[in-house]
Amino acid sequence: MKIIKQKNSENIFPYIAYVPDRVSSAPALIVQLHGAGERGNGGEDLDKVLVHGFAKIVNDENLEDAILVMPQCPSESFWAARVESIRKFIEEMVEEFSIDKSRIYLCGLSMGAFGTWYTAMAYPDLFAAIAPCCGGGMAWNAGVLKMPIWAFHGLNDAVVSPRNTIEMIEKLKDTNPELKYDLYEGVGHNSWERAFSSELLNWLLSHKKAE
């Protein structure tokens, strides 16, 4: 697997990309948004994006015909305030890696889960599936989310209240037949340790946006 580290300011966000040794001419794209503690400004800070999530489990076998890209949010900002920039960054990645536009996935944890919900609501036609973990969104606007969703939260989370995810789930139950969710009993804020699994990776990659 090739690891690409783009630390400079040529892109909207610095990022690390995991590229399997074998990919087609039009692979899928998984964009993972990190939490608040992993913010930085590229350079030596960039490795923070590898601390949690899919970076811990992907390999040449399970990252099948897909590229995992992990951008870094600037230290003074947060993902939900950078929704338009996330879209533009994805467009950069589509061009950079010749991505199949019908197989773009967005996931995130904590601050990154808020970014996932907010970006998906702003651009619901962009994604084949999304997976927010221990975040929240604007439940009143959840009806625009028609793509497959797998949401996660620990019920003992003292950092981000599980009510944030539960409110999204309750709204989506009536409007999105492709909703999945796991609310973990006895789990705190680190629910990503269970959520970001091979099962979730396979689930994301099993979806393709309708033409």
Disulfide bonds with the S-S distance in Angstrom:
none
